[in-house]
């Protein structure tokens, strides 16, 4: 019986070979941003409940919400809301049967990311 030579190769695409597609990244970001918005909602609900509870509880919650941590959470959540909104519009466009070719889908993915940053910046500048 002849000996077989075992070929050493990865079982799945290795990170040195595999390049993540923008369509996959944008899909994952849509799910992450949808869940990430919950953090800001929990922080805002905590602040409102503390305001309804007592002055001492509100002072603690208000200190957290108005600190650098609160600013970071709410700004990141603002970006997440804008990204999630734009990704929803992109999916509505896909549902109409348009934009399903790979180059267009990649351009729309980049448009969602860049558009979310631009809309976040505009929103922050308008609020201040």
Phi, psi and omega in degrees: 000136183280145177279138177263139179269123182281130180270126178269111178210156180291150180281337179225167181302126180279154184295339176284339182258316187281131174247117180300135180279150179298328180296321178290318180297317181292326176293317179294318179298325178297317179291318180295316181293324177300319178282328181292331178298333180300326181299314179293322179296317179298317179297318179292320178293321177299317179298316180292319178295321178295323178295326180278345185271293181200167179293323181293315178295321180293324180298319179292311182297320180293324177296321179289314183295323182268003178278179177298327179294315178297318177299317179297314181297314183289326177290317177296322178290328175296316176300319181296320178296314179296317179297315182297322177296311181294323177293326175295319176296322178297319179291324174298321177296318177296321181295338177279357178090009180250157175074019185273352177286153188300313180299318179293318179297321178292319178296321179292326176297314177296323179298323178295315182293309181293320178297322179294319177296316181295315180292326176295315179298316178298316180296315180296319180292325180286329182285327183287000000 
